[in-house]
Amino acid sequence: MIVLDTHAWIWFINSPEELGKRAAAAIDKARSTAEGLHISCISTWEIHMLAAKSRLTLAITPDLWVTRCERLSFIRFHPVNNSIARLAVTACAAMHADPADRMIVATALYLGASVVTRDEKIKASALVPCIW
């Protein structure tokens, strides 16, 4: 099972050539199974925040972009529940100051999943297996 970091989700949809070879292979494998790709809903928040700050430019509005992704049968979105929120504080506190990254890793911990990311802080934390 894999959880996509926000940048991996964006690149998978918009610029798959940006993905590492192992990341692309893991995504292709996961999307072809019933398990699918998992994305923390905090990534939706992050996409909207990046777009609002002009740090992310999409060809369509963030709302429409996310809605189109929601329609893809192989993507599973995970809301932040109480267990994930707790893990983001207790297990991920030393890992990263970025709350979105902490929620993404906490989601992976909760699901027993690997994270598709090129984020060095996440990889260095060794809290979850990382694929890139």
N, CA and C atoms as an extended XYZ file, in Angstrom:
396
Properties=species:S:1:pos:R:3:atomname:S:1:resname:S:1:resid:I:1 pbc="F F F"
N         0.851       -1.173        0.000 N   MET     1
C         0.000        0.000        0.000 CA  MET     1
C         0.895        1.234        0.000 C   MET     1
N         0.503        2.248       -0.790 N   ILE     2
C         1.286        3.481       -0.841 CA  ILE     2
C         0.398        4.707       -0.637 C   ILE     2
N         0.988        5.707        0.006 N   VAL     3
C         0.389        7.029        0.170 CA  VAL     3
C         1.259        7.992       -0.621 C   VAL     3
N         0.636        8.812       -1.443 N   LEU     4
C         1.392        9.785       -2.225 CA  LEU     4
C         1.575       11.068       -1.437 C   LEU     4
N         2.804       11.553       -1.374 N   ASP     5
C         3.062       12.895       -0.866 CA  ASP     5
C         2.438       13.864       -1.863 C   ASP     5
N         2.179       15.072       -1.447 N   THR     6
C         1.476       16.029       -2.302 CA  THR     6
C         2.176       16.227       -3.634 C   THR     6
N         3.491       16.410       -3.620 N   HIS     7
C         4.199       16.635       -4.881 CA  HIS     7
C         4.128       15.399       -5.779 C   HIS     7
N         4.145       14.213       -5.188 N   ALA     8
C         4.045       12.991       -5.987 CA  ALA     8
C         2.669       12.898       -6.647 C   ALA     8
N         1.638       13.302       -5.945 N   TRP     9
C         0.281       13.316       -6.506 CA  TRP     9
C         0.209       14.288       -7.689 C   TRP     9
N         0.709       15.493       -7.474 N   ILE    10
C         0.672       16.506       -8.542 CA  ILE    10
C         1.451       16.023       -9.755 C   ILE    10
N         2.647       15.512       -9.532 N   TRP    11
C         3.468       15.067      -10.664 CA  TRP    11
C         2.868       13.845      -11.349 C   TRP    11
N         2.289       12.926      -10.591 N   PHE    12
C         1.652       11.758      -11.187 CA  PHE    12
C         0.567       12.195      -12.175 C   PHE    12
N        -0.211       13.189      -11.794 N   ILE    13
C        -1.310       13.658      -12.648 CA  ILE    13
C        -0.814       14.588      -13.754 C   ILE    13
N         0.051       15.539      -13.419 N   ASN    14
C         0.419       16.598      -14.373 CA  ASN    14
C         1.743       16.397      -15.100 C   ASN    14
N         2.716       15.802      -14.436 N   SER    15
C         4.066       15.698      -14.998 CA  SER    15
C         4.713       14.386      -14.588 C   SER    15
N         4.208       13.249      -15.069 N   PRO    16
C         4.739       11.964      -14.606 CA  PRO    16
C         6.233       11.783      -14.843 C   PRO    16
N         6.791       12.514      -15.780 N   GLU    17
C         8.233       12.422      -16.042 CA  GLU    17
C         9.066       12.943      -14.867 C   GLU    17
N         8.455       13.688      -13.964 N   GLU    18
C         9.152       14.207      -12.776 CA  GLU    18
C         9.338       13.136      -11.701 C   GLU    18
N         8.568       12.066      -11.783 N   LEU    19
C         8.648       11.008      -10.776 CA  LEU    19
C         9.923       10.196      -10.939 C   LEU    19
N        10.468        9.741       -9.830 N   GLY    20
C        11.574        8.799       -9.886 CA  GLY    20
C        11.088        7.488      -10.491 C   GLY    20
N        12.016        6.695      -11.005 N   LYS    21
C        11.639        5.435      -11.659 CA  LYS    21
C        10.934        4.483      -10.698 C   LYS    21
N        11.462        4.346       -9.493 N   ARG    22
C        10.830        3.471       -8.510 CA  ARG    22
C         9.454        3.991       -8.117 C   ARG    22
N         9.324        5.312       -7.987 N   ALA    23
C         8.035        5.918       -7.639 CA  ALA    23
C         7.006        5.653       -8.731 C   ALA    23
N         7.396        5.864       -9.983 N   ALA    24
C         6.484        5.633      -11.105 CA  ALA    24
C         6.047        4.181      -11.173 C   ALA    24
N         6.987        3.267      -10.953 N   ALA    25
C         6.658        1.835      -10.985 CA  ALA    25
C         5.708        1.457       -9.851 C   ALA    25
N         5.945        1.990       -8.656 N   ALA    26
C         5.076        1.695       -7.514 CA  ALA    26
C         3.667        2.238       -7.743 C   ALA    26
N         3.585        3.426       -8.314 N   ILE    27
C         2.278        4.023       -8.605 CA  ILE    27
C         1.548        3.198       -9.663 C   ILE    27
N         2.240        2.833      -10.720 N   ASP    28
C         1.609        2.024      -11.773 CA  ASP    28
C         1.094        0.705      -11.215 C   ASP    28
N         1.895        0.068      -10.371 N   LYS    29
C         1.492       -1.209       -9.779 CA  LYS    29
C         0.266       -1.022       -8.883 C   LYS    29
N         0.300       -0.013       -8.019 N   ALA    30
C        -0.795        0.203       -7.064 CA  ALA    30
C        -2.094        0.592       -7.765 C   ALA    30
N        -2.001        1.396       -8.794 N   ARG    31
C        -3.235        1.839       -9.459 CA  ARG    31
C        -3.887        0.724      -10.257 C   ARG    31
N        -3.146       -0.327      -10.552 N   SER    32
C        -3.710       -1.437      -11.318 CA  SER    32
C        -4.295       -2.522      -10.405 C   SER    32
N        -4.256       -2.297       -9.099 N   THR    33
C        -4.810       -3.264       -8.147 CA  THR    33
C        -6.038       -2.658       -7.469 C   THR    33
N        -6.774       -3.490       -6.774 N   ALA    34
C        -7.943       -3.013       -6.027 CA  ALA    34
C        -7.531       -2.073       -4.901 C   ALA    34
N        -6.294       -2.201       -4.448 N   GLU    35
C        -5.783       -1.368       -3.362 CA  GLU    35
C        -5.731        0.109       -3.751 C   GLU    35
N        -5.313        0.404       -4.958 N   GLY    36
C        -5.272        1.774       -5.455 CA  GLY    36
C        -4.210        2.641       -4.807 C   GLY    36
N        -4.300        3.920       -5.094 N   LEU    37
C        -3.392        4.932       -4.551 CA  LEU    37
C        -4.097        5.637       -3.403 C   LEU    37
N        -3.361        5.914       -2.345 N   HIS    38
C        -3.937        6.562       -1.174 CA  HIS    38
C        -3.361        7.970       -1.037 C   HIS    38
N        -4.250        8.901       -0.718 N   ILE    39
C        -3.857       10.306       -0.584 CA  ILE    39
C        -4.521       10.867        0.667 C   ILE    39
N        -3.728       11.525        1.497 N   SER    40
C        -4.270       12.205        2.663 CA  SER    40
C        -5.035       13.440        2.200 C   SER    40
N        -6.184       13.674        2.805 N   CYS    41
C        -6.959       14.876        2.454 CA  CYS    41
C        -6.198       16.157        2.777 C   CYS    41
N        -5.182       16.072        3.629 N   ILE    42
C        -4.365       17.257        3.907 CA  ILE    42
C        -3.646       17.710        2.640 C   ILE    42
N        -3.417       16.801        1.696 N   SER    43
C        -2.793       17.191        0.425 CA  SER    43
C        -3.708       18.093       -0.386 C   SER    43
N        -5.023       17.903       -0.272 N   THR    44
C        -5.962       18.812       -0.938 CA  THR    44
C        -5.826       20.205       -0.345 C   THR    44
N        -5.749       20.286        0.975 N   TRP    45
C        -5.534       21.569        1.645 CA  TRP    45
C        -4.226       22.199        1.162 C   TRP    45
N        -3.176       21.379        1.078 N   GLU    46
C        -1.872       21.889        0.669 CA  GLU    46
C        -1.908       22.414       -0.769 C   GLU    46
N        -2.575       21.716       -1.665 N   ILE    47
C        -2.687       22.182       -3.053 CA  ILE    47
C        -3.395       23.527       -3.109 C   ILE    47
N        -4.477       23.672       -2.367 N   HIS    48
C        -5.185       24.949       -2.348 CA  HIS    48
C        -4.317       26.060       -1.747 C   HIS    48
N        -3.576       25.737       -0.693 N   MET    49
C        -2.696       26.740       -0.076 CA  MET    49
C        -1.579       27.158       -1.033 C   MET    49
N        -0.957       26.191       -1.693 N   LEU    50
C         0.120       26.506       -2.638 CA  LEU    50
C        -0.401       27.350       -3.800 C   LEU    50
N        -1.570       27.025       -4.292 N   ALA    51
C        -2.154       27.800       -5.389 CA  ALA    51
C        -2.502       29.213       -4.929 C   ALA    51
N        -3.053       29.339       -3.735 N   ALA    52
C        -3.412       30.661       -3.204 CA  ALA    52
C        -2.191       31.552       -3.015 C   ALA    52
N        -1.038       30.936       -2.712 N   LYS    53
C         0.208       31.685       -2.514 CA  LYS    53
C         1.013       31.803       -3.810 C   LYS    53
N         0.415       31.373       -4.928 N   SER    54
C         1.068       31.398       -6.249 CA  SER    54
C         2.352       30.567       -6.281 C   SER    54
N         2.410       29.519       -5.459 N   ARG    55
C         3.549       28.603       -5.478 CA  ARG    55
C         3.257       27.360       -6.300 C   ARG    55
N         2.005       27.251       -6.767 N   LEU    56
C         1.584       26.158       -7.628 CA  LEU    56
C         0.637       26.723       -8.672 C   LEU    56
N         0.936       26.438       -9.911 N   THR    57
C         0.070       26.872      -11.000 CA  THR    57
C        -0.469       25.639      -11.707 C   THR    57
N        -1.768       25.559      -11.763 N   LEU    58
C        -2.436       24.471      -12.464 CA  LEU    58
C        -3.146       25.055      -13.683 C   LEU    58
N        -3.383       24.243      -14.689 N   ALA    59
C        -4.070       24.704      -15.905 CA  ALA    59
C        -5.551       24.973      -15.645 C   ALA    59
N        -6.078       24.387      -14.555 N   ILE    60
C        -7.473       24.578      -14.161 CA  ILE    60
C        -7.489       24.961      -12.685 C   ILE    60
N        -8.641       25.321      -12.172 N   THR    61
C        -8.709       25.705      -10.760 CA  THR    61
C        -8.378       24.510       -9.866 C   THR    61
N        -7.847       24.771       -8.676 N   PRO    62
C        -7.592       23.663       -7.749 CA  PRO    62
C        -8.857       22.848       -7.454 C   PRO    62
N       -10.003       23.519       -7.335 N   ASP    63
C       -11.257       22.803       -7.087 CA  ASP    63
C       -11.551       21.791       -8.187 C   ASP    63
N       -11.447       22.228       -9.421 N   LEU    64
C       -11.731       21.336      -10.543 CA  LEU    64
C       -10.680       20.235      -10.642 C   LEU    64
N        -9.412       20.578      -10.395 N   TRP    65
C        -8.328       19.595      -10.450 CA  TRP    65
C        -8.576       18.474       -9.443 C   TRP    65
N        -8.903       18.848       -8.201 N   VAL    66
C        -9.156       17.853       -7.161 CA  VAL    66
C       -10.416       17.049       -7.495 C   VAL    66
N       -11.456       17.716       -7.959 N   THR    67
C       -12.695       17.015       -8.327 CA  THR    67
C       -12.434       15.967       -9.392 C   THR    67
N       -11.624       16.297      -10.376 N   ARG    68
C       -11.294       15.322      -11.419 CA  ARG    68
C       -10.510       14.141      -10.848 C   ARG    68
N        -9.628       14.423       -9.891 N   CYS    69
C        -8.887       13.338       -9.244 CA  CYS    69
C        -9.819       12.464       -8.413 C   CYS    69
N       -10.801       13.077       -7.770 N   GLU    70
C       -11.759       12.306       -6.971 CA  GLU    70
C       -12.541       11.320       -7.835 C   GLU    70
N       -12.689       11.627       -9.085 N   ARG    71
C       -13.436       10.757      -10.009 CA  ARG    71
C       -12.615        9.561      -10.497 C   ARG    71
N       -11.318        9.570      -10.244 N   LEU    72
C       -10.474        8.457      -10.672 CA  LEU    72
C       -10.702        7.278       -9.731 C   LEU    72
N       -11.080        6.157      -10.289 N   SER    73
C       -11.488        5.007       -9.478 CA  SER    73
C       -10.351        4.417       -8.640 C   SER    73
N        -9.120        4.683       -9.001 N   PHE    74
C        -7.984        4.075       -8.298 CA  PHE    74
C        -7.408        4.967       -7.206 C   PHE    74
N        -8.004        6.130       -6.953 N   ILE    75
C        -7.515        7.020       -5.890 CA  ILE    75
C        -8.453        6.930       -4.694 C   ILE    75
N        -7.847        6.743       -3.521 N   ARG    76
C        -8.584        6.679       -2.258 CA  ARG    76
C        -8.114        7.832       -1.372 C   ARG    76
N        -9.029        8.716       -1.008 N   PHE    77
C        -8.694        9.835       -0.125 CA  PHE    77
C        -8.979        9.453        1.325 C   PHE    77
N        -8.073        9.890        2.222 N   HIS    78
C        -8.214        9.588        3.641 CA  HIS    78
C        -8.304       10.882        4.441 C   HIS    78
N        -9.440       11.097        5.094 N   PRO    79
C        -9.543       12.276        5.959 CA  PRO    79
C        -8.657       12.115        7.190 C   PRO    79
N        -8.341       13.225        7.802 N   VAL    80
C        -7.567       13.192        9.039 CA  VAL    80
C        -8.527       12.812       10.159 C   VAL    80
N        -8.349       11.616       10.709 N   ASN    81
C        -9.174       11.194       11.840 CA  ASN    81
C        -8.397       11.427       13.136 C   ASN    81
N        -8.991       11.070       14.253 N   ASN    82
C        -8.342       11.325       15.547 CA  ASN    82
C        -7.029       10.567       15.696 C   ASN    82
N        -6.971        9.351       15.199 N   SER    83
C        -5.730        8.566       15.300 CA  SER    83
C        -4.615        9.184       14.471 C   SER    83
N        -4.941        9.629       13.275 N   ILE    84
C        -3.939       10.266       12.411 CA  ILE    84
C        -3.463       11.572       13.043 C   ILE    84
N        -4.391       12.360       13.572 N   ALA    85
C        -4.013       13.618       14.225 CA  ALA    85
C        -3.066       13.359       15.394 C   ALA    85
N        -3.370       12.325       16.186 N   ARG    86
C        -2.503       11.983       17.326 CA  ARG    86
C        -1.126       11.538       16.853 C   ARG    86
N        -1.078       10.674       15.825 N   LEU    87
C         0.203       10.205       15.294 CA  LEU    87
C         1.040       11.358       14.733 C   LEU    87
N         0.383       12.339       14.143 N   ALA    88
C         1.116       13.486       13.591 CA  ALA    88
C         1.865       14.238       14.676 C   ALA    88
N         1.354       14.178       15.892 N   VAL    89
C         2.017       14.842       17.019 CA  VAL    89
C         2.976       13.897       17.732 C   VAL    89
N         2.502       12.711       18.064 N   THR    90
C         3.313       11.814       18.892 CA  THR    90
C         4.426       11.122       18.117 C   THR    90
N         4.145       10.655       16.939 N   ALA    91
C         5.146        9.894       16.185 CA  ALA    91
C         5.969       10.767       15.245 C   ALA    91
N         5.395       11.852       14.789 N   CYS    92
C         6.052       12.646       13.735 CA  CYS    92
C         6.621       13.973       14.217 C   CYS    92
N         6.564       14.247       15.498 N   ALA    93
C         6.975       15.550       16.021 CA  ALA    93
C         8.405       15.920       15.673 C   ALA    93
N         9.321       14.980       15.791 N   ALA    94
C        10.732       15.282       15.542 CA  ALA    94
C        11.083       15.240       14.060 C   ALA    94
N        10.185       14.713       13.252 N   MET    95
C        10.477       14.495       11.840 CA  MET    95
C        10.504       15.782       11.026 C   MET    95
N         9.501       16.604       11.206 N   HIS    96
C         9.271       17.683       10.255 CA  HIS    96
C         8.435       18.764       10.914 C   HIS    96
N         8.712       20.001       10.632 N   ALA    97
C         7.884       21.084       11.151 CA  ALA    97
C         6.648       21.305       10.286 C   ALA    97
N         6.681       20.852        9.042 N   ASP    98
C         5.576       21.057        8.105 CA  ASP    98
C         4.379       20.196        8.517 C   ASP    98
N         3.255       20.845        8.904 N   PRO    99
C         2.110       20.056        9.364 CA  PRO    99
C         1.539       19.142        8.286 C   PRO    99
N         1.579       19.544        7.033 N   ALA   100
C         1.054       18.690        5.961 CA  ALA   100
C         1.891       17.418        5.844 C   ALA   100
N         3.202       17.553        5.867 N   ASP   101
C         4.062       16.368        5.787 CA  ASP   101
C         3.853       15.453        6.981 C   ASP   101
N         3.661       16.040        8.144 N   ARG   102
C         3.415       15.221        9.333 CA  ARG   102
C         2.109       14.444        9.204 C   ARG   102
N         1.078       15.075        8.651 N   MET   103
C        -0.207       14.395        8.455 CA  MET   103
C        -0.094       13.294        7.405 C   MET   103
N         0.674       13.542        6.353 N   ILE   104
C         0.857       12.537        5.301 CA  ILE   104
C         1.569       11.313        5.868 C   ILE   104
N         2.631       11.528        6.624 N   VAL   105
C         3.360       10.416        7.229 CA  VAL   105
C         2.480        9.713        8.268 C   VAL   105
N         1.744       10.472        9.045 N   ALA   106
C         0.842        9.873       10.033 CA  ALA   106
C        -0.226        9.019        9.348 C   ALA   106
N        -0.704        9.466        8.194 N   THR   107
C        -1.672        8.680        7.428 CA  THR   107
C        -1.046        7.358        6.996 C   THR   107
N         0.189        7.421        6.521 N   ALA   108
C         0.889        6.200        6.115 CA  ALA   108
C         1.096        5.272        7.314 C   ALA   108
N         1.481        5.816        8.455 N   LEU   109
C         1.635        5.000        9.662 CA  LEU   109
C         0.312        4.332       10.028 C   LEU   109
N        -0.750        5.092       10.002 N   TYR   110
C        -2.083        4.590       10.345 CA  TYR   110
C        -2.500        3.452        9.418 C   TYR   110
N        -2.186        3.596        8.122 N   LEU   111
C        -2.573        2.593        7.128 CA  LEU   111
C        -1.566        1.445        7.007 C   LEU   111
N        -0.384        1.605        7.610 N   GLY   112
C         0.673        0.613        7.430 CA  GLY   112
C         1.223        0.652        6.021 C   GLY   112
N         1.367        1.858        5.484 N   ALA   113
C         1.745        2.050        4.087 CA  ALA   113
C         3.123        2.686        3.950 C   ALA   113
N         3.648        2.643        2.739 N   SER   114
C         4.857        3.381        2.366 CA  SER   114
C         4.425        4.735        1.810 C   SER   114
N         5.362        5.693        1.804 N   VAL   115
C         5.091        7.013        1.235 CA  VAL   115
C         5.913        7.184       -0.033 C   VAL   115
N         5.252        7.638       -1.090 N   VAL   116
C         5.956        7.996       -2.318 CA  VAL   116
C         6.321        9.470       -2.176 C   VAL   116
N         7.623        9.725       -2.001 N   THR   117
C         8.088       11.082       -1.753 CA  THR   117
C         9.554       11.223       -2.128 C   THR   117
N         9.935       12.434       -2.472 N   ARG   118
C        11.356       12.716       -2.618 CA  ARG   118
C        11.834       13.636       -1.493 C   ARG   118
N        10.960       13.905       -0.537 N   ASP   119
C        11.272       14.773        0.596 CA  ASP   119
C        12.348       14.122        1.467 C   ASP   119
N        13.479       14.783        1.565 N   GLU   120
C        14.624       14.233        2.307 CA  GLU   120
C        14.357       14.112        3.798 C   GLU   120
N        13.600       15.027        4.376 N   LYS   121
C        13.313       14.949        5.811 CA  LYS   121
C        12.430       13.746        6.122 C   LYS   121
N        11.465       13.492        5.262 N   ILE   122
C        10.608       12.329        5.469 CA  ILE   122
C        11.439       11.058        5.332 C   ILE   122
N        12.253       11.001        4.291 N   LYS   123
C        13.077        9.801        4.078 CA  LYS   123
C        14.056        9.599        5.237 C   LYS   123
N        14.674       10.671        5.703 N   ALA   124
C        15.660       10.568        6.784 CA  ALA   124
C        15.029       10.162        8.110 C   ALA   124
N        13.762       10.450        8.293 N   SER   125
C        13.102       10.119        9.559 CA  SER   125
C        12.991        8.607        9.772 C   SER   125
N        12.920        7.847        8.693 N   ALA   126
C        12.773        6.389        8.746 CA  ALA   126
C        11.532        5.942        9.506 C   ALA   126
N        10.541        6.822        9.609 N   LEU   127
C         9.297        6.459       10.285 CA  LEU   127
C         8.456        5.503        9.442 C   LEU   127
N         8.527        5.684        8.146 N   VAL   128
C         7.780        4.835        7.212 CA  VAL   128
C         8.708        4.511        6.046 C   VAL   128
N         8.476        3.395        5.378 N   PRO   129
C         9.246        3.131        4.159 CA  PRO   129
C         8.916        4.192        3.113 C   PRO   129
N         9.933        4.662        2.421 N   CYS   130
C         9.745        5.678        1.397 CA  CYS   130
C        10.183        5.131        0.030 C   CYS   130
N         9.467        5.547       -0.977 N   ILE   131
C         9.749        5.137       -2.334 CA  ILE   131
C         9.994        6.375       -3.166 C   ILE   131
N        11.115        6.375       -3.885 N   TRP   132
C        11.334        7.410       -4.890 CA  TRP   132
C        12.166        6.841       -6.009 C   TRP   132
